[in-house]
């Protein structure tokens, strides 16, 4: 499988838009692209880790390389999870926005069906 690493992703997630501006609409494709980008980044980072680990000649250095990899992987996982969660939240809000007017005050039944 060969891909062009310099090729930009087709849809940029919400993190690029300022908070005060109207954010770009989120679609399932936007979320799928975010998952794809995260997976690609994780695989590339793991490949880099394996390359670094294969060149290590001491246990001490191997532990350092592994610790750095785990720390980066955790930080990336948290950041990407937050970004993807925000995309899901925006999609849900965007999907439910047309129904805001339908959720007026419901009549109180006081326990009656």
DSSP file (Angstrom, degrees, kcal/mol; ACC not computed):
  #  RESIDUE AA STRUCTURE BP1 BP2  ACC     N-H-->O    O-->H-N    N-H-->O    O-->H-N    TCO  KAPPA ALPHA  PHI   PSI    X-CA   Y-CA   Z-CA
    1    1 A X              0   0    0      0, 0.0     2,-0.5     0, 0.0     0, 0.0   0.000 360.0 360.0 360.0 120.1    0.0    0.0    0.0
    2    2 A X        +     0   0    0      2,-0.0     2,-0.3     3,-0.0     0, 0.0  -0.969 360.0 175.3-121.0 133.1    1.5    3.3   -1.1
    3    3 A X        -     0   0    0     -2,-0.5     2,-0.8     4,-0.0     3,-0.1  -0.940  38.3-108.3-130.5 154.7    0.1    6.7   -0.3
    4    4 A X    >   -     0   0    0     -2,-0.3     3,-1.6     1,-0.2    -2,-0.0  -0.740  25.4-162.4 -83.1 109.4    1.4   10.2   -1.0
    5    5 A X  T 3  S+     0   0    0     -2,-0.8    -1,-0.2     1,-0.3    -3,-0.0   0.749  88.3  58.0 -66.5 -21.6    2.4   11.5    2.4
    6    6 A X  T 3  S+     0   0    0     -3,-0.1     2,-0.4     2,-0.1    -1,-0.3   0.541  79.6 109.5 -84.9  -4.4    2.4   15.1    1.2
    7    7 A X    <   -     0   0    0     -3,-1.6     2,-0.1     1,-0.1     3,-0.1  -0.582  69.4-132.0 -73.4 122.3   -1.3   14.8    0.1
    8    8 A X        -     0   0    0     -2,-0.4    -2,-0.1     1,-0.1     2,-0.1  -0.414  27.1 -99.0 -73.9 150.8   -3.4   17.0    2.4
    9    9 A X        -     0   0    0      1,-0.1    -1,-0.1    -2,-0.1     3,-0.1  -0.402  29.1-126.7 -66.1 146.7   -6.6   15.4    3.9
   10   10 A X  S    S+     0   0    0      1,-0.2     2,-0.5    -3,-0.1    -1,-0.1   0.848  93.0  36.3 -67.1 -35.5   -9.8   16.4    2.1
   11   11 A X  S    S-     0   0    0     18,-0.1     2,-0.4    19,-0.1    -1,-0.2  -0.974  76.1-144.3-124.6 123.6  -11.7   17.8    5.1
   12   12 A X        -     0   0    0     -2,-0.5     5,-0.0     1,-0.1    18,-0.0  -0.711  25.9-120.6 -85.3 129.8  -10.0   19.6    7.9
   13   13 A X    >   -     0   0    0     -2,-0.4     3,-1.5     1,-0.1     4,-0.3  -0.022  34.1 -90.1 -64.3 174.6  -11.5   18.9   11.4
   14   14 A X  G >  S+     0   0    0      1,-0.3     3,-1.7    69,-0.2    -1,-0.1   0.678 110.8  82.3 -62.8 -22.3  -13.0   21.6   13.6
   15   15 A X  G 3  S+     0   0    0      1,-0.3    -1,-0.3    68,-0.0     4,-0.1   0.719  86.8  58.5 -61.6 -19.0   -9.8   22.5   15.4
   16   16 A X  G <  S+     0   0    0     -3,-1.5     2,-0.3     2,-0.1    -1,-0.3   0.720  92.2  80.8 -81.5 -20.9   -8.7   24.7   12.5
   17   17 A X  S <  S-     0   0    0     -3,-1.7     6,-0.1    -4,-0.3     2,-0.0  -0.656  87.8-112.1 -88.2 139.7  -11.8   27.0   12.8
   18   18 A X        -     0   0    0     -2,-0.3     3,-0.4     1,-0.1    -1,-0.1  -0.352  24.5-121.1 -65.8 152.2  -11.9   29.7   15.4
   19   19 A X  S    S+     0   0    0      1,-0.2     4,-0.2    -4,-0.1    -1,-0.1   0.817 109.9  50.9 -66.2 -31.7  -14.5   29.2   18.2
   20   20 A X  S    S+     0   0    0      2,-0.1    -1,-0.2     0, 0.0     2,-0.1   0.743  97.4  81.1 -81.0 -22.6  -16.4   32.4   17.5
   21   21 A X  S    S-     0   0    0     -3,-0.4     2,-0.5     1,-0.1    -4,-0.0  -0.413  98.9 -91.4 -80.7 158.5  -16.8   31.7   13.7
   22   22 A X        -     0   0    0     -2,-0.1    -1,-0.1     1,-0.1    -4,-0.1  -0.587  50.0-128.4 -68.4 117.6  -19.5   29.4   12.3
   23   23 A X        -     0   0    0     -2,-0.5     3,-0.1    -4,-0.2    -1,-0.1  -0.316  25.5 -97.6 -70.6 152.8  -17.8   26.0   12.2
   24   24 A X        -     0   0    0      1,-0.1    -1,-0.1   -11,-0.1    -7,-0.1  -0.354  51.6 -90.5 -64.3 147.3  -17.9   24.0    9.0
   25   25 A X        -     0   0    0     -3,-0.1     2,-0.4     1,-0.1    -1,-0.1  -0.299  39.9-135.4 -60.9 144.1  -20.6   21.3    8.9
   26   26 A X        -     0   0    0     64,-0.2     2,-0.3    -3,-0.1    -1,-0.1  -0.850  25.1-179.8-102.7 136.5  -19.5   17.9   10.2
   27   27 A X     >  -     0   0    0     -2,-0.4     4,-1.8     1,-0.1     5,-0.2  -0.789  45.8-102.2-124.8 171.7  -20.5   14.8    8.3
   28   28 A X  H  > S+     0   0    0     -2,-0.3     4,-2.7     1,-0.2     5,-0.2   0.844 124.0  58.1 -61.5 -31.7  -19.8   11.1    8.8
   29   29 A X  H  > S+     0   0    0      2,-0.2     4,-2.6     1,-0.2    -1,-0.2   0.885 102.2  53.3 -65.8 -38.0  -17.1   11.4    6.2
   30   30 A X  H  > S+     0   0    0      2,-0.2     4,-1.8     1,-0.2    -1,-0.2   0.918 111.9  45.3 -61.2 -43.5  -15.4   14.1    8.3
   31   31 A X  H  X S+     0   0    0     -4,-1.8     4,-2.3     2,-0.2    -2,-0.2   0.911 112.0  51.1 -67.5 -42.6  -15.4   11.8   11.3
   32   32 A X  H  X S+     0   0    0     -4,-2.7     4,-2.6     1,-0.2    -2,-0.2   0.897 109.2  51.7 -61.4 -39.6  -14.2    8.8    9.2
   33   33 A X  H  X S+     0   0    0     -4,-2.6     4,-2.8     2,-0.2    -1,-0.2   0.884 107.7  52.2 -63.7 -38.4  -11.4   11.0    7.9
   34   34 A X  H  X S+     0   0    0     -4,-1.8     4,-2.1     2,-0.2    -2,-0.2   0.913 111.4  46.3 -65.0 -42.0  -10.4   11.9   11.5
   35   35 A X  H  X S+     0   0    0     -4,-2.3     4,-2.6     2,-0.2    -2,-0.2   0.913 113.1  50.4 -64.0 -42.3  -10.3    8.2   12.4
   36   36 A X  H  X S+     0   0    0     -4,-2.6     4,-2.8     1,-0.2    -2,-0.2   0.927 111.1  47.9 -61.1 -46.1   -8.3    7.5    9.2
   37   37 A X  H  X S+     0   0    0     -4,-2.8     4,-2.5     1,-0.2    -1,-0.2   0.897 112.3  49.1 -63.4 -40.6   -5.8   10.2   10.0
   38   38 A X  H  X S+     0   0    0     -4,-2.1     4,-2.5     2,-0.2    -1,-0.2   0.914 112.4  48.0 -65.1 -42.9   -5.3    9.1   13.6
   39   39 A X  H  X S+     0   0    0     -4,-2.6     4,-2.4     2,-0.2    -2,-0.2   0.925 112.4  48.9 -63.5 -44.7   -4.8    5.5   12.5
   40   40 A X  H  X S+     0   0    0     -4,-2.8     4,-2.4     1,-0.2    -2,-0.2   0.923 112.3  48.6 -60.6 -45.0   -2.3    6.5    9.8
   41   41 A X  H  X S+     0   0    0     -4,-2.5     4,-2.5     1,-0.2    -1,-0.2   0.905 111.1  50.4 -62.7 -41.7   -0.4    8.7   12.3
   42   42 A X  H  X S+     0   0    0     -4,-2.5     4,-2.3     2,-0.2    -1,-0.2   0.908 110.9  48.3 -64.1 -42.2   -0.4    5.8   14.9
   43   43 A X  H  X S+     0   0    0     -4,-2.4     4,-2.4     2,-0.2    -1,-0.2   0.909 112.4  49.0 -65.7 -41.4    1.0    3.3   12.4
   44   44 A X  H  X S+     0   0    0     -4,-2.4     4,-2.2     2,-0.2    -2,-0.2   0.915 111.9  48.7 -63.9 -42.7    3.7    5.8   11.2
   45   45 A X  H  X S+     0   0    0     -4,-2.5     4,-2.2     1,-0.2    -1,-0.2   0.879 111.1  50.3 -65.4 -37.0    4.7    6.5   14.9
   46   46 A X  H  X S+     0   0    0     -4,-2.3     4,-2.5     2,-0.2    -2,-0.2   0.908 109.2  51.4 -67.5 -40.5    4.9    2.7   15.6
   47   47 A X  H  X S+     0   0    0     -4,-2.4     4,-2.2     1,-0.2    -2,-0.2   0.909 110.3  49.0 -60.5 -42.0    7.0    2.2   12.5
   48   48 A X  H  X S+     0   0    0     -4,-2.2     4,-2.5     2,-0.2    -1,-0.2   0.897 110.0  52.1 -63.2 -40.9    9.4    4.9   13.7
   49   49 A X  H  X S+     0   0    0     -4,-2.2     4,-2.8     2,-0.2    -2,-0.2   0.918 108.8  49.4 -61.5 -44.6    9.5    3.3   17.2
   50   50 A X  H  X S+     0   0    0     -4,-2.5     4,-2.2     2,-0.2    -1,-0.2   0.900 110.8  50.7 -63.7 -40.1   10.4   -0.1   15.8
   51   51 A X  H  X S+     0   0    0     -4,-2.2     4,-1.0     2,-0.2    -2,-0.2   0.934 113.2  45.1 -61.6 -46.0   13.2    1.5   13.7
   52   52 A X  H >< S+     0   0    0     -4,-2.5     3,-0.6     1,-0.2     4,-0.4   0.916 113.7  49.9 -63.8 -42.2   14.6    3.3   16.7
   53   53 A X  H >< S+     0   0    0     -4,-2.8     3,-1.1     1,-0.2    -1,-0.2   0.851 105.3  56.8 -67.0 -34.3   14.3    0.2   18.9
   54   54 A X  H 3< S+     0   0    0     -4,-2.2    -1,-0.2     1,-0.2    -2,-0.2   0.764 106.0  51.5 -70.2 -22.3   16.1   -2.0   16.3
   55   55 A X  T << S+     0   0    0     -4,-1.0    -1,-0.2    -3,-0.6     2,-0.2   0.477  86.0 108.7 -90.5  -2.3   19.1    0.3   16.4
   56   56 A X    <   -     0   0    0     -3,-1.1     3,-0.0    -4,-0.4    -3,-0.0  -0.540  42.9-176.2 -80.2 139.2   19.4    0.2   20.2
   57   57 A X        +     0   0    0     -2,-0.2     2,-0.3     1,-0.1    -1,-0.1   0.415  62.9  55.0-114.3  -2.3   22.4   -1.7   21.6
   58   58 A X  S  > S-     0   0    0      1,-0.1     4,-2.1     0, 0.0     5,-0.1  -0.967  73.2-129.7-134.8 152.2   21.7   -1.4   25.4
   59   59 A X  H  > S+     0   0    0     -2,-0.3     4,-2.3     1,-0.2     5,-0.2   0.870 109.7  56.1 -63.7 -37.6   18.8   -2.2   27.7
   60   60 A X  H  > S+     0   0    0      1,-0.2     4,-1.8     2,-0.2    -1,-0.2   0.933 109.6  44.5 -60.8 -47.3   18.9    1.3   29.2
   61   61 A X  H  > S+     0   0    0      1,-0.2     4,-2.7     2,-0.2    -1,-0.2   0.875 111.0  55.1 -65.8 -37.4   18.5    3.0   25.8
   62   62 A X  H  X S+     0   0    0     -4,-2.1     4,-2.5     1,-0.2    -1,-0.2   0.900 107.8  48.9 -62.4 -40.9   15.8    0.5   24.8
   63   63 A X  H  X S+     0   0    0     -4,-2.3     4,-2.5     2,-0.2    -1,-0.2   0.882 111.2  50.5 -66.2 -37.8   13.8    1.4   28.0
   64   64 A X  H  X S+     0   0    0     -4,-1.8     4,-2.4     2,-0.2    -2,-0.2   0.931 111.6  47.1 -65.1 -46.1   14.3    5.1   27.2
   65   65 A X  H  X S+     0   0    0     -4,-2.7     4,-2.2     1,-0.2    -2,-0.2   0.915 114.3  47.7 -61.7 -43.5   13.0    4.7   23.6
   66   66 A X  H  X S+     0   0    0     -4,-2.5     4,-2.6     2,-0.2    -2,-0.2   0.910 111.0  50.5 -65.6 -42.1   10.1    2.7   24.8
   67   67 A X  H  X S+     0   0    0     -4,-2.5     4,-2.3     1,-0.2    -2,-0.2   0.913 111.4  48.3 -62.2 -43.4    9.2    5.2   27.5
   68   68 A X  H  X S+     0   0    0     -4,-2.4     4,-2.5     2,-0.2    -1,-0.2   0.899 111.9  50.0 -63.8 -40.6    9.3    8.1   25.0
   69   69 A X  H  X S+     0   0    0     -4,-2.2     4,-2.9     2,-0.2    -2,-0.2   0.934 111.0  48.2 -63.5 -46.0    7.1    6.1   22.5
   70   70 A X  H  X S+     0   0    0     -4,-2.6     4,-2.5     1,-0.2    -2,-0.2   0.905 111.7  50.1 -62.6 -41.4    4.5    5.3   25.2
   71   71 A X  H  X S+     0   0    0     -4,-2.3     4,-2.4    -5,-0.2    -1,-0.2   0.937 113.9  44.3 -62.8 -46.9    4.4    8.9   26.3
   72   72 A X  H  X S+     0   0    0     -4,-2.5     4,-2.7     2,-0.2     5,-0.2   0.906 113.2  51.7 -63.4 -41.7    3.9   10.2   22.8
   73   73 A X  H  X S+     0   0    0     -4,-2.9     4,-2.4     2,-0.2    -2,-0.2   0.904 111.3  47.2 -63.0 -41.6    1.3    7.5   22.0
   74   74 A X  H  X S+     0   0    0     -4,-2.5     4,-2.6    -5,-0.2     5,-0.2   0.942 113.2  47.4 -64.7 -47.8   -0.7    8.4   25.1
   75   75 A X  H  X S+     0   0    0     -4,-2.4     4,-2.3     1,-0.2    -2,-0.2   0.903 114.2  47.4 -61.6 -41.5   -0.6   12.1   24.4
   76   76 A X  H  X S+     0   0    0     -4,-2.7     4,-2.9     2,-0.2     5,-0.3   0.915 111.1  51.9 -65.1 -42.8   -1.6   11.5   20.8
   77   77 A X  H  X S+     0   0    0     -4,-2.4     4,-2.3    -5,-0.2    -2,-0.2   0.919 111.7  45.8 -60.5 -45.5   -4.4    9.2   21.8
   78   78 A X  H  X S+     0   0    0     -4,-2.6     4,-2.2     2,-0.2    -1,-0.2   0.936 115.4  46.2 -64.1 -46.8   -5.8   11.7   24.2
   79   79 A X  H  X S+     0   0    0     -4,-2.3     4,-2.1    -5,-0.2    -2,-0.2   0.928 115.8  44.4 -64.0 -45.9   -5.6   14.6   21.8
   80   80 A X  H  X S+     0   0    0     -4,-2.9     4,-2.7     2,-0.2     5,-0.2   0.878 111.7  53.5 -68.5 -37.0   -7.1   12.7   18.9
   81   81 A X  H  X S+     0   0    0     -4,-2.3     4,-2.6    -5,-0.3    -1,-0.2   0.906 109.7  48.4 -62.8 -41.4   -9.8   11.2   21.1
   82   82 A X  H  X S+     0   0    0     -4,-2.2     4,-2.3     2,-0.2    -2,-0.2   0.906 112.2  48.9 -64.7 -41.1  -10.8   14.6   22.2
   83   83 A X  H  X S+     0   0    0     -4,-2.1     4,-1.9     2,-0.2    -2,-0.2   0.922 113.9  45.2 -64.5 -44.2  -10.9   15.9   18.6
   84   84 A X  H  X S+     0   0    0     -4,-2.7     4,-2.3     2,-0.2    -2,-0.2   0.883 111.4  53.0 -68.4 -38.4  -13.0   13.0   17.4
   85   85 A X  H  X S+     0   0    0     -4,-2.6     4,-2.6    -5,-0.2    -1,-0.2   0.915 108.0  51.2 -61.3 -42.8  -15.3   13.3   20.4
   86   86 A X  H  X S+     0   0    0     -4,-2.3     4,-2.6     1,-0.2    -1,-0.2   0.891 108.4  51.9 -62.1 -39.5  -15.8   17.0   19.5
   87   87 A X  H  X S+     0   0    0     -4,-1.9     4,-2.4     2,-0.2    -1,-0.2   0.914 110.0  48.9 -62.7 -42.5  -16.6   16.0   15.9
   88   88 A X  H  X S+     0   0    0     -4,-2.3     4,-2.5     2,-0.2    -2,-0.2   0.919 111.7  49.5 -61.9 -43.6  -19.2   13.5   17.2
   89   89 A X  H  X S+     0   0    0     -4,-2.6     4,-2.6     1,-0.2    -2,-0.2   0.914 111.5  48.2 -62.0 -43.4  -20.7   16.2   19.5
   90   90 A X  H  X S+     0   0    0     -4,-2.6     4,-2.8     2,-0.2    -1,-0.2   0.889 111.1  50.8 -65.3 -38.9  -20.9   18.7   16.7
   91   91 A X  H  X S+     0   0    0     -4,-2.4     4,-2.3     2,-0.2    -2,-0.2   0.921 111.6  47.8 -64.3 -43.1  -22.5   16.2   14.3
   92   92 A X  H  X S+     0   0    0     -4,-2.5     4,-2.1     2,-0.2    -2,-0.2   0.932 114.6  45.7 -62.9 -45.4  -25.1   15.3   16.9
   93   93 A X  H  X S+     0   0    0     -4,-2.6     4,-1.7     1,-0.2    -2,-0.2   0.928 113.3  49.4 -63.3 -45.0  -25.9   19.0   17.6
   94   94 A X  H  < S+     0   0    0     -4,-2.8     4,-0.5     1,-0.2    -1,-0.2   0.862 112.0  49.2 -63.2 -36.3  -26.0   19.8   13.9
   95   95 A X  H  < S+     0   0    0     -4,-2.3     3,-0.3    -5,-0.2    -1,-0.2   0.863 116.2  41.8 -70.9 -36.3  -28.4   16.9   13.3
   96   96 A X  H >< S+     0   0    0     -4,-2.1     3,-1.6     1,-0.2    -2,-0.2   0.634  90.5  88.2 -88.6 -14.6  -30.7   17.9   16.2
   97   97 A X  G >< S+     0   0    0     -4,-1.7     3,-1.8     1,-0.3     4,-0.3   0.864  82.0  58.2 -53.6 -42.1  -30.7   21.6   15.5
   98   98 A X  G 3  S+     0   0    0     -4,-0.5     3,-0.3    -3,-0.3    -1,-0.3   0.745 104.3  54.1 -62.4 -19.5  -33.7   21.5   13.0
   99   99 A X  G X> S+     0   0    0     -3,-1.6     3,-1.0     1,-0.2     4,-0.5   0.354  76.2 100.5 -95.9   5.8  -35.8   19.9   15.8
  100  100 A X  G X4 S+     0   0    0     -3,-1.8     3,-1.3     1,-0.3    -1,-0.2   0.891  79.4  54.5 -57.7 -41.9  -35.2   22.7   18.4
  101  101 A X  G 34 S+     0   0    0     -3,-0.3     3,-0.4    -4,-0.3    -1,-0.3   0.720 100.9  60.6 -67.0 -21.3  -38.5   24.3   17.7
  102  102 A X  G <4 S+     0   0    0     -3,-1.0     2,-0.5     1,-0.2    -1,-0.3   0.616  88.8  73.4 -81.2 -12.3  -40.4   21.1   18.3
  103  103 A X    <<  +     0   0    0     -3,-1.3    -1,-0.2    -4,-0.5     3,-0.1  -0.279  66.8 142.2-100.7  49.2  -39.2   20.8   21.9
  104  104 A X        -     0   0    0     -2,-0.5     2,-0.4    -3,-0.4    -2,-0.0   0.040  67.7 -51.4 -70.3-170.4  -41.3   23.5   23.3
  105  105 A X        -     0   0    0      1,-0.0     2,-0.3     3,-0.0    -1,-0.2  -0.526  58.9-140.8 -70.9 125.0  -42.9   23.2   26.7
  106  106 A X        -     0   0    0     -2,-0.4     2,-0.1    -3,-0.1    -1,-0.0  -0.610  28.0 -99.2 -82.6 145.0  -44.7   19.9   27.1
  107  107 A X        -     0   0    0     -2,-0.3     2,-0.4     1,-0.1    -1,-0.1  -0.387  37.6-117.3 -64.0 141.0  -48.0   20.0   29.0
  108  108 A X        -     0   0    0      1,-0.1    -1,-0.1    -2,-0.1    -3,-0.0  -0.674  26.6-173.1 -82.2 129.8  -47.7   18.8   32.5
  109  109 A X    >   -     0   0    0     -2,-0.4     3,-1.7     4,-0.0    -1,-0.1   0.594  24.3-141.7-100.5 -12.4  -49.7   15.7   33.2
  110  110 A X  T 3  S-     0   0    0      1,-0.3     3,-0.1     3,-0.1    -2,-0.1   0.899  76.4 -44.0  50.9  47.3  -49.2   15.5   37.0
  111  111 A X  T 3  S+     0   0    0      1,-0.3     2,-0.3     2,-0.0    -1,-0.3   0.417 111.8 122.9  84.4  -2.5  -49.0   11.7   36.9
  112  112 A X    <         0   0    0     -3,-1.7    -1,-0.3     1,-0.1    -3,-0.0  -0.732 360.0 360.0 -93.0 143.0  -51.9   11.2   34.5
  113  113 A X              0   0    0     -2,-0.3    -1,-0.1    -3,-0.1    -3,-0.1   0.491 360.0 360.0 -68.2 360.0  -51.3    9.3   31.3
